[in-house]
Amino acid sequence: MSSTYLDLPIFSSDPYAVPYEDDFSTTFWQDFSIADRFGRGSVIMTFNSAFNEWKSDYRYLTDLVTVLNHKIYQHFESDKSLAVLYDKLWKEADAYAMETLKGDAMDYFLRVTD
């Protein structure tokens, strides 16, 4: 009998992020780190799932935008095509946030992503 073993590193959090002011966190960094190992299609599926599920919650949307931005940086030197994909996804999520968030939600987004 053969079994499949995936050697995937476990990440506790986004190593590029500073802690949020309210200790809020998501699993987006881990989700995208796993998707990275399976390629562009998996990254796109992970983005579509996360974005569609969480775009209406400004804190989750803020973390998604932050993680996508940090993934661009993570892959910039080692995998340009993946960095370009993350840049495209970041632009999509960031534009959505800038167009839809208002009031305290926009203040939070700008404060965290600045």
N, C-alpha and C positions, 0 to 999 in steps of 0.2 A: 504494500500500500504506500502510495506517495502522498506527501503533504506539501503544501505550499507555505513558505515562511517569508513574510515580508519584514525586512529590516528597516523599519521606519523609526526615526528618532522621535522622542516625545518632547515637545516643547511646552513649557509651563506658561509662557506668555511671550508677547512680542518683545524681543530683546532691544528693539530700537525705541520703544515707547517709554514715556515717563508715566508714573501712576496717575490715573484720573483723580480728580479732586474728590470724588465721592466713592472711590474704590470700586467703581463699576468695571466689569470686564466681560468679555465674550470668549467664545472658542474660535473666533475667526482666524487668528494666527495659526492655531493648530490645524484647523480645517484646510487652509490654503497651503500649509507646509506639507500636509499629506497629499493634497492635489498636485503639488509641484512634482512629486515623485512619479505621478502617473501621466504627466504631460499636459499640453495645452487644452485638450478637450476636457480633461478633468477640472482644470482651473476654471474654464468657462462654465461648466456645469455647477461647480461650487459657487461661483459668483451669481449665476442666475437664481439658484436656490436661495442663497443668503439675501440677495437684493430683493427678490419678490416676497420673501417671508418677512423681512425686517425693515423695509424702506419706510414704513409708516411710524416707526419708533425712532425718534431723533437720536437717542443714545446709541442704539444699535447701528443706525446709519452712520453716525459719527465714527464709531469704532471701525466699521467696514471701510470707510474712506481712509482712515488712518492706516489700517493694515495694508490696504492696496498700495498706498503711497510708500510704505516701508518695504513692501515686496519689490517695488521698482528698484529701490536702492539695493536691496539684498542681491538681486540678480543682474544689476547693471553691468558688472565686469565679467561675470561668469556665464551668463546666458542672455545675450542681447534680445533674442526673439521673445523670451519669456518676460523680460523687462518691458519690451514694447507692448506686449499683451496686457501686462499689469497697468501700464500707463493708459491704455485705451479704456480699461475697466474703471480705473481711478477717475478718469475724465467723465465718464458716464455717471458714476455715483456722485461725484462732486457737483456736477452740473445739476443733477436732480436735487441735491440738498440745497444748493444756492437758489434754485427756482421755487422750491416748495416750503422750506422752513421759514418760520416767522417768529417774531417776539423772542421769548425766553429760549425756545428751541434753537433759533438762529444764533442767539448770544452764546449758548452752550457750544454749538458747533464751531463757531469762530474762535472761541476761547481755547477749546481743546485742540483744534487743528492748526492753530497759529504757531 
